[in-house]
Amino acid sequence: MKEKVTVPGIREMKERGKKIAMLTAYDTPVARILDEAGVDILLVGDSVGSVMAGYPNTLPVTIDEMIYHTRAVVRGTKRALMVIDMPFMSYQISVEDAKRNAGRMIKESGAEAVKLEGGTKMKGVIKAIVDIDIPVMGHIGLTPQSIHQMGGYKVQGKMEEQRRKILEDALAVEESGAFSLVLECIPVELAQEITEKLTIPTIGIGAGTHCDGQVLVIHDLLGLLGEFRPKFVKSYVDLIGVISQAVEEYIKEVREETFPTREHSFYL
Ligand code: KIV
């Protein structure tokens, strides 16, 4: 195993100009594969709701569900930094509530940092959580927990006023003490400007190549998407095809009685 990835280590990667590779994970076997492959950060995203549970968006995900999946990922992880997403309504009500929930999530899941969505509006919350020594990763631009307010999953920051607002959000997240910042679905030029202005690393998804790192949802990378494929996704393999072929072969062999063979059977 290479050296354990830590929060200061992630900040140093930006200083050294070494790009950060982050992926989501939701279970032990996949986490083990990603960790052994050398990914720097594993995020148990609230995308678990849509990816693993079939919810239409991330809003129904609960703290208990996040903890359950994160404990599974932690059991498969030795090297990567472990980040847990704070789900909708676990940090929006009050600073006290946010601190209590962040503390519970770290304590019960084994994660090393929390991620939460929002910029200027979340300044107080981020600062309060950092003040109790829980590292926070910010997330601005397209923030899926604001789906209804945004009116859909759309690229953010194309118009001048929105562009200025996202820049302000980025600065607010850094000032509040976050150790890194996810930039989701914003124009490449804006992501570049933010990355150059901030001292903390930016991690992009649909934000172009200038970010200090990249993140993808693991099911998207593995081609387990189905029909819907956002522009920013690259699938490196077609696992739907691979799985379908394996299962069709199994069904055929069961019907033809060519599985199980002697090799897979027990005898007296
Ligand atoms: O929930 C998630 O998976 C995320 C990443 C896409 C950044 O927030």
Residues whose N, C-alpha, C, O or C-beta is under 5 A from the ligand:
A	BS01	KIV	T24 G45 D46 S47 V182 V215
